Amino acid sequence: QVQLVESGGGLVQPGGSLRISCVASGLSFSRYAMRWYRQAPGKERELVASIPSGGGATNYADSVKGRFTISRDDAKNTVYLQMNDLKLEDTAVYYCYALRAWLDYWGQGTQVTVSA
């Protein structure tokens, strides 16, 4: 059974930093491209960052470029999202997503709230 479990969300002040993690099990993690999505209340889910299988070139939404960094540790079956200089508009539930060909899986999400 495939599981993606996110953690590390919480409440942070504007300008602060947070690192969220996603641990995968039940799949060959290194063979999967990994993505982070987010969904704010009343808004559609949007792609935040992606990293291919084996690492390499990463991609980011324009709204987070220069502030967020996606990385992966295949030995730990884990993908990370380092979020710096957080803004109020970064408040959302953040979801981990794994993709390989026609196979894809979602995590349950972790809440990130940016508030003064």
N, C-alpha and C positions, 0 to 999 in steps of 0.2 A: 504494500500500500504506500503510495507516494504521499509525503507530507512536506509542506513548506511552513515553517513556523517563524513568524517575525517576532522581534522583541526590541526593546530599547526606546520605544516611544515614551512621550510624557509631555509635561508642561515646561516651556522655556520662554524666557523673555526675548523681545526683539533684539537682534544683534547677537544672540547667543548661538551655541552650537549643540549638536546632538548627533550621535551615531546610532543608526538602526541596523539590525542584523536580520538575516534570514537563513535558517539552517534547514537544509534539505535532507530527506531520507527516502529510501525506496526507489532511487533512480541513480543512473550513472551521471552524477553531477557535472563532471568535467566536460561531458558531451553536450551540455545544454547551454544555450545562450540564456542570460539572465537579465531581467528588467525590473525596474521599480516603477510602479504606477501610483497615482494618488487620486483621491476623490474627496472634494470638499462638499459640504452640505448644499444641496440644490444644484450641483454642477455635475457634468459628465466626468467619468474617469479619464485621466490624461496620463500619457507616458512621460516619465520624469527623466529616466536614465536607462541606458542599456550597455551591456558588455558581452562580447561574443564568447563562445566556448573557447577555452584555452587562453583567455585574456586578450589583450590587444586593444584595438581602437575602440574607444568608448564614445557614446553619443548622449547629448543632453538636450532637454527642452531649453528654449531660449531664456525662459524665466528663471532658470536655475544655473545657467552657465557661469562659471567662475566662482560659484558658491558651494555647489554640491560635487561630490566625487564618489563614483561607484567603483568598487573593487571586489575581487573575489579571492578566496583561499580554497583551492580545490582539495587540499589535504584535509580541510575541516568541513567540506561541503557547505560552505558559507559564502554568502554575498553580503556586502556592506553598502551602506549609503551614509557617507559623512556629509553632514549639512552644517554649513557655517553661515554667519551673518543672516540668521533666520529672520523672516519678515512675517507680518500678520497674515499675509496671503498664502503663506506656506502651510497654514493650518489645514489639516486633512487627515483622512485615514490613508496610510501608505501600505501598498500591497506589493508583495514579491510575486514574480511570475517567471516560470521556467518554460523554455521553448526548444523543441528539437523536432524538425520536420513537422509531422501532423500531430505530434504529442505536445500538449501544453497543460500546465498546472498553475493554480493560484494558491497563495497563502490566505490566511483569514484576516490579515490586516493588523496594523498597529496605529494607534491614534497619536498624532503629533499636534500639539496645540501651542501656538505662539501667542502670548498675551502678556501685556504689561500688568 
